[in-house]
Amino acid sequence: MLSKAGEEIKGLVDIVVKALVDHPEEVKSTILESGGMVVVELSVAKRDMGMVIGRDGRNAESLRTLLCALSNKNRKKCVLQILDRAEPPTLPGA
């Protein structure tokens, strides 16, 4: 069960990231909470990874800034981990 802060953070991540990517149905975010720490594990389609990270990491840094502002409001620390998820292999001609 997520705390109020965890639910707010998950909602923010989902809205922002789904707006950035071409395949929003493949966005998965997991919230792990322990005491005053919130860890956000974000996974997107491999072909959308560049949009989430952005040029020179600007989008990822901006998302981290937003998450820090929201978590500070709730007196928590927040860490964003963007996970590298390999796409399932596709058969040629499929």
N, C-alpha and C positions, 0 to 999 in steps of 0.2 A: 504494500500500500504506500503510495507516494504522499509526501507531505504537501501542504499548500504550495510551498516554494518549488518543490519538484514538479508539480502539475503546471505551474506557471512557466517554468523553464522549458518543459517539454512542449507546451503549447507554442511558445515563442520560436523554438528551434524548428518545429514542424511547419509553421506558417512561413517563416523566412526561407528555409531551405526548399520547400516545395515550390515557392515562387521563383526560385533561381534555376531549377533543373528542368530538363525536357521530359523526364520520366518520374513525376511526383509519386506515382504508385509504388515505386521501388525505394522510397525514402524510409529508413527505419531508424528510430532513435530510441535508445534505452537509457533510463535514468537509474543510477546507482547512488544511494544515499547512505552516509555513515556519519552520524553526529553532525558536525558543522560543515561537512564536505558533500558536494554534489558533483558526480562525474557523469557527463553526457557522452555516450558512445553513439556516434553518427555513422551510418552506413548508407551509401547511395550507389546507384549503378555505376559501373566503371567508366562508362562513356560520359557521365555527368560529373565525375570527380573534379575536372578542371574548372567547371563552373562554380563549384562549392569552394574550392581553394582560391580561385581567381588569380589574376596576374600578380606575380611576386607575393602571393599569399594574402592579398588585400581583403578578399571576401571573408576568408577564414578569420583573419585578425579582427575585422569588423564584427563578425558574429561573436567572437570571444569577448569583445568589448561590451556588446549588448548583454551577453550572459553575465558578465561580471557586474554590470550595473544592476541588473535584476536580482542577482544573488546577494549583492551587498545590501539591497533594500530589505532582504529577508535575513540578514546577518549570517550568511553562509558563504563559503568559498566554492567556486565552480571551476571545473576543468572540462574542456571540450576535447574529445579524442575523435578524430576522423579516421575511421577504419578503412583499410584497403580490402575491398571484397572482390575476389576474382569472379568474373562472369562465368556462368556455366558454359561448357563447350557447345558450339553449334555445329551441326553437320553441314558439310558443303552442299549447296543446292537446296537446303531446307528453308 
